[in-house]
Amino acid sequence: LSLHDFEGVPRTLSDQYRAMCATGASVVKIAIYANRLSDTLALRELATGTGQEGRVLLAMGPSGVVSRLLPDRFGSSWTYVGEGVAPGQVSLQEFLVDFRARRVSEKTALYGVIGSPLAHSLSPSMHNAGFAAMKQDAVYVPLEAADVDDFWTFGAEMKVQGVSVTAPFKEQILPGLTQLDSLARRVGAVNTVRATREGWKGINTDVPGFLEPLVKRLVLKGTRATVLGAGGAARAVAVALASEGALVSVSARNLKQACEVAELVSGEGVLIPPAPDSWDLLVNTTPVGTFPGAESSPLPGGPFQGDVVYDLVYNPLMTRLRREAEFSGCDTIGGLEMLVAQAVRQFEWWTGLEAPIDEFRKAAKRALSRGQLHTSDDDA
């Protein structure tokens, strides 16, 4: 006996559930639409206090994915998978391989990524591969939240142990943290948090993750560096560059926001596009050029008169920005290198174990090759 609500959580859900159980149906199935991550908690409440053994309780939509991936925690007898069959379903391969469904139990430690949207995220593939390689009883899932308070409510109830933080919450999450490392405090944004006895602690692994592939190619001291964008990733990039002695300017469509980020490092804020021959290093922190808009560019046609172009977009691996920059003679760096570098630091902070970086890289490339990603951001 089933009930579907494609708009949200019915106000009389508990009454309807009890009435359905009273019919003597072998299995009671309820599917709601989760407009918020915490909407899924209404399903957990149903699973307590009844004698109904056969039940399927799930939430549709991006915020409901967790109920499909962790059926045991929502009192479900089974779950559903499929390639685009219903809102929030994942493919069978993702369910069994990426999310290691057959190894997950009620005792499995829960981690995830919070942000919106999250359909693009490579983080679950990477971190779950890391947990598998290191034989950790842990799982990492997408947690698409309506806002930060939405996650706090969900995280407390579900005993989430740690999360990656991506757009638009890298700055918004700060007030809810009880501890913050000095780097995150300077950047004014975090991308990694974990639960402690004293509350949630936050750090920023974007800065060292961004620098790792760059310092191998370029001496940054005295380099003129222009950052495209003025979001949380731009803040981390600007601080990273300044820490290595680069002369930083920030270029964005909103001059006020560009200046605010530039002030972090005593730099200059300018409008997009930056002036020709004004940079040695160009860093794109915007999502422009991400699949399916892969033929777009934050700087179409250039000019590319500098030395290095670093595009944080990782889907596709070779963006239009990088293609045109290489054609003009620039060295280029893709976003996947930063993504992996910052992710392994997250894993090590959570677990205390040395991250299997090759497994992270291979998992990310496998996910990309499946063509499952549709957007990108400064992930995790």
N, C-alpha and C positions, 0 to 999 in steps of 0.2 A: 504494500500500500504506500503510495508516494505522494508527496506534496512538493511543488516547485514554486518558488517566488523569484521572478526574474528582475525584481526592482530593489529588494532589500530584505530586512528582517521583519516579519510580521509582528505586530504588537502582541498578538495572542498566540505566539509560537508555542509556548510551553503548554497552553491549554489544548492546542491542536495536536501536539505530540502525544499528550496523555490520552486524548480521545482516539487517536490512531492506534496506540498500543492496546487500548481496551477492546478493539475489534477482534483480537485474536490472530491478526496477520502474522505470518511467520517472520516477515521482514518489514520493517518500517523504514522508509527512505525519505529524507528531507534534504532539499537543496535550496539554499537561500542565495541571494546575491550580496557579496560583501563590498559595500562602499567604503569601508574602513577595515583595516587589519583587525581591530578589536571586535568587529562584527562577528568574527569567527568564534569568539569566546561564548557566544550564545549557544553554539552547538555543544560545547563541552558541558555546559550546564544541563542540557537535556539528558546527557548520558549518565547522570547521577540520580539515584533515588527511584529508578524504575526497574521492574523485573524483566524488561524487554531484552532478549539476548540478540536477536537478529535485527541489526539496524545499520543504516548507512547515513551518515550525517556529514554533509559537505557544503562548501561555499563556492559559488561560481565567481568568476572575475579575477583580475590580477591580484587583488588583496586576499583572495580565497585560496590561492595556490597551495599554501601551507597545509590546509585541511586535506588536500588531495595527496600531498607527499607524505604526511604523517597520520594516516588513518587511525592508528592505535591511540593516539593522543586525543582524538576526537570521538572515541567510542565506536568507531565504524568496523563492521565485519569485513568490508573490502573497500576498494577504491576503484576509480576509473582512469584509464590513460587513453591517449589518442592524439593523432596529429591534426590539431585544429578542429576536433570534433565538437568540443563544447568550451565555453569561456573559462580559461585557466587550466585546461588539461595540458599535460606534457606528453611527449612521445614515449613509447615503450622503452626505447634505448636510453633516453635521458633518465627515466624512472629507475631502471635496473642498473645502469652503468654510472651515470653522473651522480645520482642520489643514493645509490647503493641500497635500494629499498629492502632487499631481503636480509640486510644486516642491521637494520634499524629497529630498535625496541624502545620501550618506555624509559629505559635507563640510559639511552644514548644521549650524550651531551649535545645541546642544541646551539648552533651558531647560524649566522645569516648575514644578509646585506639589506640595509634599509635605504629607501630612496623612492623616487617615482619619476618616470617609469623604470621598470626593471627587466622587461622582457629581453633586453639586450645583454644582460650582465654575463660576463665570463667568470665571475668570481665563484659561483657554485661549482663549475667544472674544475677549476683549479684547486680550491680548498678541499673538495671531496676527494680529489685525486691524492692530495697530500695526506689526508686522514687515512686513506686506504694504504698508501705506501708505508706509512709509519705505524700501521695497525692500531689506530686510535678509534675507540668507540664514540664517534662523533659524526654529526651530519651538519651540512651548511645549506640553508635554503633561502630563496628570495622572500623578503618581507616588505611588500609594497604598502607603505603607510600613507595615510591622508595627511598627517602632520607628526611632529615629534611626540606630542602627548599621546597620540594614537599608539605609537610604538612603546612608550613607557608603560602604558596599560597592558598591552599584550606581553611585553617582555617580562613583567613581574609575574603575571599569571602562568606563563609558559616556562619560566625559569631559564630564559635565554642567557647563555654565558658570555657571549661576545658577538659583536657585529661589526661589519664594515659599514661605513657611512658614505653615501654618495649624494649627488644632487637631488633635491635642493636643500639637504639637511646639514651640510658640513659646518655651517655657521649657526644654524638655528638650534642645534643640539647642545651648544655650549652651556646655557643656563642650567641644564639638568645634570651636569657633571659635578661630582664632588672633588675630583682630582684632575689636574691637567698638567701635562709636561711642559717644559719651558718653550720648546719649539712650537707646539700647538698654540700656546699662549701668544707667541710672537706673530704667528701666521693669522691667528684669529679664526682658525678652522681646524676640525679634526676629521680624520677618515677612519679611525679605529677606536672602538671602546670595548671595555670588558666589565663584567660585574665583579665587585669585590664586597667584602663585609661592610666596608664603609660607604658603599654606593658605587656609582659608575665612574670609571676612570677613562680618560681619553688621551690619545696620542696622535701624532701626524707622521705617517710613513710616506706620504707623498713627496716630501722634500728629499730624503735620501734616495727614494726610488727614482725620482726624476733625475737626480745628479749622476747616478751610477753609470748609465750608458754614455752620458755627455762628457764627463771628465776624461774618459778614455780617448776622446776625439778632439778635444779643444781645451786650450788653456784659457780659463775664464777671467783671470785677473786682467782688468783693463778692457775686456771685450764689450763692445756696444751690443746690448741685448734688448730686443723688442718683444714684448709679450702681447699676443693677440687675445683679447677677452678680459673680463674683470670679475669673474666668479671665484668660487672657492679654490679651484685648481690654479687660477691665475695668481692668487695670493700666495699659495705654496711655492709656485714657480718663481715668483718675484723674490721671495725671501731666500730661496735656494740659490738663485743666481747672485744676489747681493752678498751672500755668505762666502762666496768664492771670489769676490772682488769685481764682479761684472758691473757695468754702468747700465742701469735698467730704465727702460721706458715702457709704459703700458698703453696699448692702443685698443680702443673699444668704441662702439657706436654711441655709448653714453659717456660724454666727457667727464661728468661728475664722478661716475663710478670708476673710470680709468684713473682719475686723480687720487681717489681714495685708496686704491690699491698701490699706486705709485708712492704715496706718502709713507707706506710701510718701510720703504727702502730708500727714502730721499730721492726718488726718481721723478720722472716727468710723465704726466698723463696727456695723451694726444688722441685725436679721433682716428678711426680706421678710414682710409689706409695710411700707414706710416709713410713719411717722406722717402722718396728714392735715395738710396745710398746713405741711409741713416742707421743701418744696423749691420753687425757682423754675424749675429745669431738671431734667428727669428723663431719664436715658439708659439704654436697655435694651441690655445687651451679651449677654444670654442668647439661645439659639435659640428660645425659646418664641414661638409665633405663626408659625413657618415652615411653608410648604406641605410636606406635606398637612395639618398641624395648624393651618391658618390661622385657625380659629375660637377658638384658645386665646390667652391673654394672660397676661403675667407679673403684670399688675395688673388682673384682670377687674373691670370696673365702676368703677374708680378708687378713691377720688375723685381728680379732676384739678383741683387748686386752684392750680396753678402757671402759668407762662407758656409754656414750651416743652417738648415731648416729642420726643426724638430716638431713633428705633428703628433699631438697626443691622441688623435683619432686612431683606432686600431681596426676598425671594420669599415672599409676594406684595409688589408695590410698595406697596400700601396695606394695612397690617396692622390687625387688630382693635384693637390698642393705639392706633394713630394715629386710627382712625375714632372711637373713644370719646373720645379726648382732644380732637379737633377739635369733636365734638359739645358738649363742655363748654367750648369757647371757647379752647382752647390752640392755639398755632402748633405745627406738627409738621415734622420732617425725616425723610426715609427713608434707609435704609441704602445705597441705590445711589449716593448722592452721595459718601459716604465711600469706598465701594468703588472708584469710578472715580478719586477724588482720590489715594488711596494707590497705586493701580496705575500711574498715569502717573509717579509718583515712582520706582517700582521700575524701570520701563522706561528712564527717563532715567539712572538710576544704572548700569544694566547696559550701555547702549549709548552714552551720551554724547550722545544726540540729543534734541531737543525732542519730547516725545510728542504725537501727534495726538489730543488729548483728545476731540474730537467723534467720531472713529472708535471710540475706546474706549467711549464712551457708547452709540453706535448699536449696536455689536456686543453689548454687554450686554443691551440691550433686545430685540434680535433673538433672542438665546438664551432670554430669559425668555418671549417671545411664542410660542416653539415648545413651551413647556410641558415642557421637558426636565428641569427641576430638581425635585428631590423633598425636599431638605433645605437648610439654610443654616448658615453659621457666620460668624465674624469673618474673612472670607476673606483669604488671601494676605498 
